[in-house]
Amino acid sequence: MRIVILGAGQVGSSVAESLVSEANDITVVDTDAARLRKLQDQFDLRTVVGNAGHPATLERAGARDADMILAVTQSDETNLVACKLAATMFNVPTKIARIRAADYLSHPEMFGSEFFSVDTVICPEQMLTDYIGKLIEFPESLQVLEFAEGTVSLVAVRAFHGGPLVGQELQTIRKHLPNLDTRVAAIFRHDSPIIPDATTVIEAGDEVFFIAATENIRGIMHELRRMDKPVKRVMIGGGGNIGRRLAKAIEDRYDVKIIEYNRAGAELLAAELRSTLVLVGDVTDENLLQSESIGDMDVYCALTNDDENNIMSSLLAKRMGVRRVVALINRSSYVNLVQAGAIDIAISPAQATIGTLLAHVRQGDCVAVHSLRRGAAEALELVAHGDANSSKVVGRRIEEIDLPKGATIGAVVRTHEQSVESGSDDESDAANGNGKAKARKKPVVERQVLIAHHDTVIEPNDHVIVFVINKRIVPKVEKLFQVSIGFL
């Protein structure tokens, strides 16, 4: 696939790194020549120096032959103009834009073909806000990812000494959970993946990924892992885009404090937020943290724009008694160093948001992609099409599907359409003339979650959640879900 990436910042560089390893033809555009040289030294890709909003720059980048434009520069306006040019001048099939301004996002009609021709809008800040919000909701987890419009969740937890998981074979889980169905999709032990079977024994320190219907996650985690006390108090370090969004999203459910270094920024936060206590100060100021009783906090989220400040304030918070700390860290090398140490969860913004972009690059009907283990593994939501003759998965039990080694099917989401009465039809009422309302039938989609077992049969249009421990085998999984030409 020919892909033009506009912007070589954190998001653009991470996307380029991920996609270039999958044999895509990548061109990166940016105004910073030094940044582009660094990318070109690291990866096999083309670079073009220039303004992404100029037609001549897009022409030199090969937009005329591109299959996709990813506009992820720091400027919303440049991204919008680039997508419009890509549609009108170069007829690019797929156009994705990064938009940060809430005012733009509140008017989705402007992204349509009659205006800026953006096929998909991504807002990394909002994605991160939702991601961190889930970690606060489930403080025992390392990751919480949703599929099939939130009906299925994949959760990662760390097994601990003395916990109900440790020393037990996986087949005993059903004894603990007679009324809740779940499946362990993968285990990472000392950073090495294990595809589990019924006799696999979990050890302390294992990172365990399990999948279940979202409505059952709370009950399953209660049985499989010691539940921490419910989160009540949250402190946020940094009042930038992500910190502000997070405080706004959770202040109705938790007691929230936020620390912002810039006084003018803090005043704006105080005016926008309803119940959050806004503090002016440095997140690495030990005296400030002590005076604000950080030791009584359940969660501390370090969300400034400075990696070092986030790491140092998280280490301080942990030493001063915070139960759980989450740090936002842009440099991937830093993430690998601090993860699973004193800092409970280190989040790479690029890895947390790249899944939305990857879903458009994957072959076949791929609805969602989540990057796991800092990009080493993936979880995909693929739609099964065709019939038993044209598809390698439809009409077959899971044990009959020739999955590549390292891939497991965790769950299947099956949709059922039902008609329900939705109220009166005004025209029918008038025609009847008897004052009685005539009910109308409205189609309602009901989703059924099936945790995958060896005898589960895949049906047409099923959404299949596949866990892949090594992203190098993703193309084999994609090929498995593609239908034969005869079906088309």
C-alpha positions in Angstrom: 0.0 0.0 0.0 1.3 3.5 -0.9 0.9 5.7 2.1 1.8 9.4 2.5 2.2 10.6 6.1 2.0 14.3 6.6 3.9 15.3 9.8 7.0 13.6 11.3 6.1 14.3 15.0 5.5 11.6 17.6 2.4 10.2 16.0 3.7 10.4 12.4 7.1 8.9 13.3 5.5 6.0 15.2 3.0 5.3 12.5 5.8 5.3 9.9 7.9 2.9 12.0 5.0 0.5 12.4 3.9 0.6 8.8 7.3 0.4 7.1 8.0 -2.9 8.8 4.9 -4.3 7.0 6.3 -3.8 3.5 4.3 -0.6 2.8 5.6 2.1 0.5 5.9 5.0 2.9 6.6 8.7 2.2 6.8 11.2 5.1 6.4 15.0 4.7 7.5 17.6 7.2 9.0 21.1 7.2 11.9 19.9 9.5 14.6 18.5 7.3 16.7 17.3 10.3 13.8 15.3 11.7 13.3 13.7 8.3 16.9 12.8 7.9 16.8 11.0 11.2 13.8 9.0 10.1 15.4 8.1 6.8 18.5 6.9 8.6 16.4 4.6 10.7 13.8 3.3 8.3 13.4 2.4 4.6 11.1 5.2 3.5 11.0 8.4 1.4 10.9 11.9 2.8 9.9 15.2 1.3 10.6 18.6 2.9 7.8 21.0 2.6 4.5 22.3 3.8 1.9 19.6 3.8 -0.9 22.0 2.9 0.7 23.0 -0.4 -0.3 21.2 -3.7 3.3 21.1 -5.0 4.5 19.4 -1.8 1.8 16.7 -2.1 2.6 16.3 -5.8 6.3 15.6 -4.9 5.3 13.2 -2.2 3.4 11.1 -4.7 -0.2 11.9 -3.6 -1.4 11.2 -7.2 -0.6 7.5 -6.8 -1.2 7.2 -3.0 -3.8 4.8 -1.5 -4.0 6.8 1.7 -3.1 10.2 3.2 -2.4 10.4 6.9 -2.5 14.1 7.9 -1.0 14.2 11.4 0.8 17.5 11.5 0.6 19.7 14.6 -1.8 22.1 12.7 -5.5 21.1 12.4 -5.9 23.6 9.6 -3.0 22.1 7.6 -4.4 18.6 8.1 -7.9 19.7 6.8 -6.5 21.6 3.8 -4.3 18.6 2.9 -7.2 16.2 3.0 -9.3 18.5 0.8 -6.4 18.8 -1.7 -5.9 15.0 -1.7 -9.6 14.5 -2.5 -10.1 17.2 -5.2 -6.7 17.3 -6.9 -5.3 13.8 -6.5 -8.3 11.6 -5.9 -6.8 9.8 -2.9 -9.2 7.0 -1.8 -8.6 7.2 2.0 -7.9 10.4 3.9 -7.4 10.5 7.7 -6.8 13.7 9.6 -5.6 14.4 13.1 -7.9 17.1 14.7 -7.2 18.5 18.2 -9.5 21.5 18.5 -12.7 20.8 20.3 -14.5 23.4 18.2 -13.8 21.4 15.0 -14.7 18.1 16.6 -18.1 19.5 17.8 -19.1 20.1 14.1 -18.6 16.7 12.5 -20.6 17.8 9.4 -17.6 19.9 8.3 -15.5 16.8 7.6 -17.9 15.5 4.9 -17.1 15.4 1.2 -18.8 18.7 0.5 -16.4 20.5 2.9 -13.0 19.0 3.8 -13.4 15.4 2.5 -12.0 13.7 5.6 -12.9 10.0 5.7 -11.7 9.5 9.3 -11.0 11.9 12.1 -8.6 11.0 14.9 -8.0 12.9 18.1 -5.1 11.3 20.0 -5.8 13.4 23.1 -9.3 12.1 23.4 -8.2 8.5 22.8 -5.7 8.9 25.6 -8.3 10.4 27.9 -10.6 7.4 27.3 -7.7 5.0 27.7 -6.6 6.5 31.0 -10.2 6.7 32.2 -10.5 3.0 31.8 -7.3 2.4 33.8 -8.8 4.5 36.6 -12.0 2.6 36.5 -10.2 -0.7 36.7 -7.1 0.1 38.8 -6.0 -3.5 39.0 -5.5 -3.6 35.2 -2.5 -2.8 33.0 -4.6 -2.3 29.9 -8.3 -2.2 29.1 -9.3 -2.4 25.4 -12.8 -2.5 23.9 -14.1 -4.2 20.8 -17.4 -4.5 18.9 -18.6 -1.0 20.1 -17.8 -1.8 23.7 -19.5 -5.2 24.1 -16.2 -7.1 24.5 -13.1 -6.1 26.5 -9.6 -7.4 26.5 -7.9 -6.8 29.9 -4.3 -7.3 31.0 -3.5 -8.0 34.7 -0.3 -8.9 36.5 -0.4 -12.1 38.6 1.0 -11.7 42.1 2.3 -14.0 44.8 -0.6 -15.5 46.7 -3.2 -14.6 44.2 -5.9 -17.0 43.0 -4.3 -17.2 39.5 -0.8 -18.2 40.6 0.1 -21.9 40.6 -3.2 -22.9 39.0 -3.8 -24.5 35.6 -6.1 -22.4 33.4 -8.7 -25.1 33.2 -9.5 -24.4 36.9 -10.8 -20.9 36.0 -14.2 -22.4 35.3 -14.4 -23.6 38.8 -13.8 -20.1 40.1 -16.3 -18.6 37.5 -19.1 -21.1 37.0 -21.5 -18.4 35.7 -19.1 -16.1 33.9 -17.3 -17.1 30.6 -13.8 -15.8 29.9 -10.7 -16.9 28.0 -7.0 -16.2 28.6 -5.8 -15.1 25.2 -2.1 -14.9 26.0 0.5 -14.7 28.7 3.7 -12.8 28.7 6.4 -14.1 31.1 9.7 -12.2 31.3 8.6 -10.4 28.1 8.3 -13.7 26.2 4.9 -14.7 24.9 3.1 -17.9 25.8 0.1 -19.2 23.9 -1.8 -20.9 26.8 -3.7 -24.2 26.8 -5.8 -25.8 29.5 -2.7 -27.1 31.4 -0.7 -23.9 31.4 0.2 -22.8 34.9 0.3 -19.1 35.7 3.4 -17.8 37.7 3.8 -14.7 39.8 4.7 -11.7 37.7 3.0 -13.1 34.5 1.2 -10.5 32.4 -2.1 -12.2 31.7 -4.5 -11.1 28.9 -8.1 -12.3 29.3 -11.1 -11.5 27.2 -14.8 -11.4 28.2 -18.1 -9.6 27.7 -17.6 -6.1 29.0 -20.5 -6.5 31.4 -18.7 -9.4 33.1 -15.2 -7.8 33.4 -15.8 -6.5 37.0 -17.0 -9.9 38.3 -14.2 -11.8 36.5 -11.5 -9.5 37.9 -12.9 -9.8 41.4 -12.5 -13.6 41.1 -9.1 -13.7 39.3 -7.2 -11.0 41.1 -7.2 -9.3 44.5 -9.4 -6.2 44.0 -8.0 -2.9 45.1 -10.2 -0.5 47.0 -12.4 1.5 44.7 -10.8 4.7 43.4 -12.1 7.8 45.1 -9.2 10.4 44.9 -7.2 11.2 41.7 -4.4 13.7 41.3 -3.4 14.9 37.8 0.0 16.4 37.1 -0.2 18.7 34.1 -3.2 20.7 32.9 -2.5 20.5 29.1 -4.9 19.0 26.5 -4.9 15.5 28.0 -4.9 16.6 31.7 -7.7 19.0 31.1 -9.8 16.4 29.2 -9.2 13.8 31.8 -10.2 16.0 34.7 -13.3 17.1 32.8 -14.3 13.5 32.1 -13.9 12.1 35.6 -14.6 15.0 38.0 -18.2 13.9 38.4 -17.2 10.5 39.7 -14.0 11.2 41.6 -12.4 13.8 43.9 -9.9 15.3 41.5 -6.9 17.7 42.0 -4.8 19.0 39.1 -1.5 20.7 39.2 -0.6 23.2 36.4 2.7 25.1 36.3 1.5 28.0 34.3 -0.7 30.4 36.3 -2.7 31.7 33.3 -3.3 28.1 32.2 -4.4 27.2 35.7 -6.9 30.1 35.7 -8.4 28.9 32.5 -8.7 25.4 34.0 -10.4 26.7 37.1 -13.0 28.5 35.0 -13.7 25.4 32.8 -13.8 22.7 35.4 -16.7 22.4 37.9 -15.5 20.6 40.9 -11.8 19.9 40.3 -9.3 21.7 42.6 -6.7 23.5 40.4 -3.3 24.1 41.9 -0.5 26.2 40.6 2.9 24.6 41.0 5.6 22.2 39.8 4.7 18.5 39.7 8.2 17.6 41.0 7.9 19.9 44.0 8.0 17.5 46.9 6.7 20.1 49.4 3.7 20.9 47.2 2.9 17.2 46.9 3.2 16.7 50.6 1.1 19.7 51.5 -1.7 18.4 49.1 -1.6 15.0 50.9 -0.6 13.0 47.8 -0.1 10.0 50.0 -3.9 9.8 50.4 -4.5 9.7 46.6 -5.6 6.4 45.0 -4.2 7.3 41.6 -1.7 9.8 40.3 -1.5 10.6 36.6 1.6 12.4 35.3 0.4 14.0 32.1 2.8 17.0 31.4 4.5 17.4 28.1 7.9 16.6 29.7 8.9 12.9 30.0 11.5 13.6 32.7 9.0 15.5 34.8 6.4 12.8 34.4 8.9 10.1 35.5 10.3 12.1 38.4 6.9 13.1 39.8 5.5 9.6 39.4 8.5 8.2 41.4 8.0 10.9 44.0 4.3 10.1 44.2 4.9 6.4 44.6 7.5 6.9 47.3 5.1 9.2 49.2 2.3 6.6 49.3 0.1 6.8 46.2 -1.4 3.4 45.5 -1.1 3.6 41.7 0.8 5.9 39.3 0.3 6.3 35.6 2.9 8.2 33.6 2.6 9.5 30.0 6.0 9.0 28.3 6.7 9.9 24.7 10.1 8.2 24.3 9.7 4.5 23.7 13.1 3.8 25.3 11.9 5.4 28.5 8.7 3.4 28.5 10.6 0.1 28.3 12.9 1.2 31.2 10.2 2.2 33.7 7.3 -0.2 32.9 6.7 -2.7 35.7 9.1 -0.9 38.0 8.0 1.7 40.6 5.8 3.3 38.0 2.8 1.0 37.6 1.8 1.9 34.1 3.8 3.9 31.5 1.8 5.0 28.5 3.2 5.7 25.1 0.8 8.2 23.4 1.7 6.9 19.9 1.1 3.3 20.8 -2.1 4.1 22.5 -3.5 5.8 19.4 -1.9 4.0 16.5 -4.6 1.3 16.4 -7.2 3.5 14.8 -4.8 4.2 11.9 -3.7 0.5 11.6 -7.4 -0.5 11.2 -7.4 1.3 7.9 -4.2 -0.3 6.7 -5.1 -3.8 7.5 -6.3 -6.0 4.6 -9.8 -7.6 4.7 -12.6 -6.1 6.7 -10.8 -5.0 9.8 -12.9 -2.9 12.2 -10.4 -2.3 15.0 -6.8 -2.8 15.9 -5.2 -2.4 19.3 -1.4 -2.3 19.7 -0.2 -4.3 22.7 3.0 -4.7 24.6 4.4 -1.5 23.2 3.8 -2.5 19.6 5.1 -6.1 19.7 1.6 -7.7 19.7 -1.8 -6.8 18.3 -5.5 -7.6 18.9 -7.7 -7.3 15.8 -11.4 -7.2 15.3 -12.1 -8.9 11.9 -15.4 -9.5 10.1 -15.9 -12.9 8.6 -17.5 -12.8 5.1 -18.5 -15.4 2.5 -19.6 -19.0 3.0 -18.0 -22.3 3.6 -16.8 -22.5 0.0 -15.4 -19.0 -0.4 -14.0 -18.5 3.2 -11.4 -20.3 5.2 -13.2 -19.4 8.5 -16.9 -19.3 7.9 -18.8 -22.5 8.6 -15.9 -24.0 10.5 -15.3 -24.8 14.1 -12.3 -22.9 15.6 -10.4 -26.1 16.0 -10.7 -26.6 12.2 -9.4 -23.1 11.3 -5.7 -23.1 10.2 -4.6 -20.2 12.4 -0.9 -19.3 12.1 1.2 -20.2 15.2 1.0 -17.3 17.6 -2.6 -16.3 16.8 -5.6 -17.2 19.0 -9.3 -16.4 18.6 -10.5 -14.9 21.8 -14.2 -14.1 21.2 -16.9 -13.9 18.6 -19.6 -11.2 18.5 -22.7 -12.2 16.6 -25.4 -9.6 15.7 -29.1 -10.3 15.6 -31.5 -7.8 14.1 -34.9 -7.5 15.8 -38.0 -5.3 15.1 -39.4 -3.5 18.1 -42.4 -1.1 18.4 -41.1 2.5 18.5 -44.2 4.6 19.0 -46.9 6.1 16.9 -47.0 7.0 13.2 -48.6 10.4 12.9 -49.7 9.9 9.3 -51.3 6.6 10.1 -53.1 8.2 13.1 -54.6 10.9 10.8 -55.6 8.3 8.2 -57.3 6.1 10.8 -59.3 9.0 12.2 -60.0 7.0 15.4 -57.5 8.6 17.7 -55.6 5.4 18.2 -51.8 5.4 17.7 -50.4 2.9 15.3 -47.1 1.4 16.4 -44.2 1.4 14.0 -41.5 -1.4 13.7 -37.9 -0.2 14.2 -34.9 -2.5 13.6 -32.7 -3.0 16.7 -29.3 -4.7 16.5 -28.6 -7.0 19.4 -25.0 -8.2 19.9 -24.3 -11.7 21.4 -20.8 -12.3 22.8 -19.5 -15.8 22.4 -16.2 -16.6 24.2 -14.2 -18.7 21.8 -14.0 -22.5 22.5 -12.7 -25.3 20.3 -16.2 -26.1 19.0 -17.4 -22.5 18.4 -18.5 -22.2 14.7 -17.9 -19.0 12.8 -20.9 -17.6 10.9 -21.1 -15.0 8.1 -20.7 -11.4 9.4 -19.4 -12.5 12.8 -16.9 -10.1 14.4 -13.9 -12.2 15.4 -11.5 -10.9 18.0 -8.0 -12.3 17.2 -5.0 -12.0 19.5 -1.6 -12.0 17.7 1.5 -12.3 19.9 3.9 -11.2 17.1 2.7 -8.6 14.6 4.8 -10.2 11.9 2.2 -12.9 11.5 -0.6 -10.3 11.1 -0.6 -10.6 7.2 -1.2 -14.4 7.5 -4.2 -13.7 9.7 -5.5 -11.1 7.3 -5.2 -13.5 4.4 -7.1 -16.1 6.3 -10.1 -13.8 6.6 -10.2 -12.7 3.0 -12.8 -14.3 0.7 -12.0 -15.9 -2.6 -12.4 -13.9 -5.8 -15.3 -16.1 -6.9 -17.4 -14.9 -4.0 -16.9 -11.3 -5.0 
